[in-house]
Amino acid sequence: MADFDHDILIAGAGLAGLIAAAALGRAGFGVALVDPDMSAPDAASDRADWRSTAFLQPSRGVLERAGLWDGIASEAAALGTMRIVDLDIQTGEVRASRDFVASDISDQPFGWNFPNWLLRRVFAEVVGAMANVTLLRGRRVEGVLTRDNAALVRLSDGTRATARLLIGADGRNSAVRQALGIGVHTKRFGQKALAFAVTHPKPHENISTEIHRTGGPFTLVPLPDQGGQHRSAVVWMERGPEAQRLGGLSDADFDDAMTARSGGIYGRLNVISPRGIWPIITQCAERLTARRSALIAEAAHVLPPIGAQGLNQSIADIAALLSHLDGPGADPGAPAVLAGYARDRRSEVHMRAVGISALNMASMADGPMATAARAAGLTLLHDVPPVRRGLMRMGLGVSQTRGTTSAER
Ligand SMILES: Cc1cc2nc3c(=O)[nH]c(=O)nc-3n(C[C@H](O)[C@H](O)[C@H](O)COP(=O)(O)OP(=O)(O)OC[C@H]3O[C@@H](n4cnc5c(N)ncnc54)[C@H](O)[C@@H]3O)c2cc1C
């Protein structure tokens, strides 16, 4: 008799856990997925997650191989251009604007954007129908003990399960990470993000627009038109008290405030969803692995929502782990697999965390010197073609020297 119940046990069925379950299930492993809350509230629900995810080019291949792309493809809003706009702090008028165009480096768009509530619903359906994925709903991982040959997991309903590999995909406060005794380095910005959807009179033309003034970026990411109306997902980052104040405004006052903050580029914005509010931190786990265990996604790294890096980096985690697995007969928690995974991901995660934190701090700046430097920096990064192209490739996770992507490895 085998001395484990599952090849792989994944704690957390957020988007990252669902993608990992689909990808590892497709690769032939017996997977158990544990989460206390596997509900997938749709657009009509107050609990719907109105954040959106722009899957960058390298992530698409991973989703296709995991059998997740077909179910969402018809809802995609392609991102052909990333526009960065710097507004004058005093007047609110556009001071500098630069377009980063995907066709400059590729015959594909930068990525494809989807509302998170839709992703969660479709991915949960696909994973729920997979014969080799067992859903352990309504319970959480409460304790972990690792041995050389398996991880032993204690669940909140008093049962136990064993697996050759335990994956912690249980979010930024990961119980798995804590049970393994892995610490975190956390940087707080005193900032929160409001995430919601809007309609607007002018079309977005598949341009994702990041508008800088103070407090952090205001980003409009295209959603497909619906009922003849142009729609975008918005992430609005501000210092904490200001974000709380904005979150409490009436819809009409909120529309006024965000239209002003957007510089009026799409005309009057009209909020059409609940406003979610998220604290902004950068956080990295001190280690990505322990005996028979790996951390992925927000259990391993949390980034400010700039440049669509968060979940795309999580998908790169999953791709890296897969690249070290030799097939269903192989031991998914073997020391060589875990060492390879940690080696591939450690420095990239760290580099992204440092880079995105720096961009966020530049975006929060509100002194005249700092904002002038920000506008000059934007011009420099855009107007020198090799720098511009290098930056775009780096944002996508494409290595110039190796010609590979972090999600393809
Ligand atoms: C405003 C905003 C906008 C963003 N935009 C983008 C974007 O455009 N592109 C992008 O790539 N990323 C983006 N991100 C990041 C992205 O949303 C997150 O990376 C992603 O949603 C987090 O997924 P996750 O599965 O790691 O964690 P979570 O969504 O937090 O899921 C963790 C799951 O674990 C479960 N859980 C908790 N404890 C336990 C336990 N003890 N046992 C078992 N299960 C447990 C929870 O119930 C939950 O379902 C954005 C983030 C924010 C805040």
The ligand as an SDF file (V2000), in Angstrom:
LIG
                    3D

 53 58  0  0  0  0  0  0  0  0999 V2000
   -6.2320   45.3500   -6.6780 C   0  0  0  0  0  0  0  0  0  0  0  0
   -5.4550   44.1970   -7.2610 C   0  0  0  0  0  0  0  0  0  0  0  0
   -5.3510   44.0310   -8.6430 C   0  0  0  0  0  0  0  0  0  0  0  0
   -4.5950   42.9720   -9.1820 C   0  0  0  0  0  0  0  0  0  0  0  0
   -4.4400   42.8670  -10.5450 N   0  0  0  0  0  0  0  0  0  0  0  0
   -3.6660   41.8780  -11.0710 C   0  0  0  0  0  0  0  0  0  0  0  0
   -3.4300   41.7530  -12.5120 C   0  0  0  0  0  0  0  0  0  0  0  0
   -3.9260   42.5200  -13.3260 O   0  0  0  0  0  0  0  0  0  0  0  0
   -2.6320   40.7440  -12.9390 N   0  0  0  0  0  0  0  0  0  0  0  0
   -2.0570   39.8490  -12.0930 C   0  0  0  0  0  0  0  0  0  0  0  0
   -1.3210   38.9730  -12.5460 O   0  0  0  0  0  0  0  0  0  0  0  0
   -2.2780   39.9240  -10.7440 N   0  0  0  0  0  0  0  0  0  0  0  0
   -3.0610   40.9120  -10.2220 C   0  0  0  0  0  0  0  0  0  0  0  0
   -3.2570   40.9970   -8.8710 N   0  0  0  0  0  0  0  0  0  0  0  0
   -2.7540   39.9360   -8.0070 C   0  0  0  0  0  0  0  0  0  0  0  0
   -3.7440   38.7640   -8.0080 C   0  0  0  0  0  0  0  0  0  0  0  0
   -5.0780   39.1910   -7.8610 O   0  0  0  0  0  0  0  0  0  0  0  0
   -3.3860   37.8430   -6.8920 C   0  0  0  0  0  0  0  0  0  0  0  0
   -2.0610   37.4070   -7.0860 O   0  0  0  0  0  0  0  0  0  0  0  0
   -4.2730   36.6400   -6.8540 C   0  0  0  0  0  0  0  0  0  0  0  0
   -5.6370   36.9080   -6.8470 O   0  0  0  0  0  0  0  0  0  0  0  0
   -3.9460   35.9310   -5.5580 C   0  0  0  0  0  0  0  0  0  0  0  0
   -4.2000   34.6690   -5.7630 O   0  0  0  0  0  0  0  0  0  0  0  0
   -3.7800   33.5300   -4.7340 P   0  0  0  0  0  0  0  0  0  0  0  0
   -4.4970   32.3390   -5.2610 O   0  0  0  0  0  0  0  0  0  0  0  0
   -2.3260   33.4880   -4.5230 O   0  0  0  0  0  0  0  0  0  0  0  0
   -4.3660   33.9650   -3.2710 O   0  0  0  0  0  0  0  0  0  0  0  0
   -5.8500   34.1310   -2.7570 P   0  0  0  0  0  0  0  0  0  0  0  0
   -6.7580   34.6430   -3.7960 O   0  0  0  0  0  0  0  0  0  0  0  0
   -5.7430   34.9050   -1.4860 O   0  0  0  0  0  0  0  0  0  0  0  0
   -6.3420   32.6360   -2.4520 O   0  0  0  0  0  0  0  0  0  0  0  0
   -5.9500   31.9480   -1.3010 C   0  0  0  0  0  0  0  0  0  0  0  0
   -6.9890   30.8500   -1.0440 C   0  0  0  0  0  0  0  0  0  0  0  0
   -6.5210   30.0810    0.0570 O   0  0  0  0  0  0  0  0  0  0  0  0
   -7.6070   29.7700    0.8930 C   0  0  0  0  0  0  0  0  0  0  0  0
   -7.0660   29.5050    2.2340 N   0  0  0  0  0  0  0  0  0  0  0  0
   -6.7070   30.4010    3.1850 C   0  0  0  0  0  0  0  0  0  0  0  0
   -6.2350   29.7590    4.2750 N   0  0  0  0  0  0  0  0  0  0  0  0
   -6.3030   28.4280    3.9930 C   0  0  0  0  0  0  0  0  0  0  0  0
   -5.9430   27.2550    4.7210 C   0  0  0  0  0  0  0  0  0  0  0  0
   -5.4510   27.3300    5.9830 N   0  0  0  0  0  0  0  0  0  0  0  0
   -6.1410   26.0530    4.1490 N   0  0  0  0  0  0  0  0  0  0  0  0
   -6.6440   25.9600    2.8820 C   0  0  0  0  0  0  0  0  0  0  0  0
   -7.0040   27.0370    2.1430 N   0  0  0  0  0  0  0  0  0  0  0  0
   -6.8150   28.2550    2.7040 C   0  0  0  0  0  0  0  0  0  0  0  0
   -8.5140   30.9790    0.8210 C   0  0  0  0  0  0  0  0  0  0  0  0
   -9.8770   30.6400    1.1630 O   0  0  0  0  0  0  0  0  0  0  0  0
   -8.3590   31.3770   -0.6520 C   0  0  0  0  0  0  0  0  0  0  0  0
   -9.3600   30.7780   -1.4610 O   0  0  0  0  0  0  0  0  0  0  0  0
   -3.9840   42.0470   -8.3090 C   0  0  0  0  0  0  0  0  0  0  0  0
   -4.0980   42.2000   -6.9170 C   0  0  0  0  0  0  0  0  0  0  0  0
   -4.8130   43.2700   -6.3890 C   0  0  0  0  0  0  0  0  0  0  0  0
   -4.8990   43.4380   -4.8850 C   0  0  0  0  0  0  0  0  0  0  0  0
  1  2  1  0
  2  3  1  0
  2 52  2  0
  3  4  2  0
  4  5  1  0
  4 50  1  0
  5  6  2  0
  6  7  1  0
  6 13  1  0
  7  8  2  0
  7  9  1  0
  9 10  1  0
 10 11  2  0
 10 12  1  0
 12 13  2  0
 13 14  1  0
 14 15  1  0
 14 50  1  0
 15 16  1  0
 16 17  1  0
 16 18  1  0
 18 19  1  0
 18 20  1  0
 20 21  1  0
 20 22  1  0
 22 23  1  0
 23 24  1  0
 24 25  2  0
 24 26  1  0
 24 27  1  0
 27 28  1  0
 28 29  2  0
 28 30  1  0
 28 31  1  0
 31 32  1  0
 32 33  1  0
 33 34  1  0
 33 48  1  0
 34 35  1  0
 35 36  1  0
 35 46  1  0
 36 37  1  0
 36 45  1  0
 37 38  2  0
 38 39  1  0
 39 40  1  0
 39 45  2  0
 40 41  1  0
 40 42  2  0
 42 43  1  0
 43 44  2  0
 44 45  1  0
 46 47  1  0
 46 48  1  0
 48 49  1  0
 50 51  2  0
 51 52  1  0
 52 53  1  0
M  END
$$$$
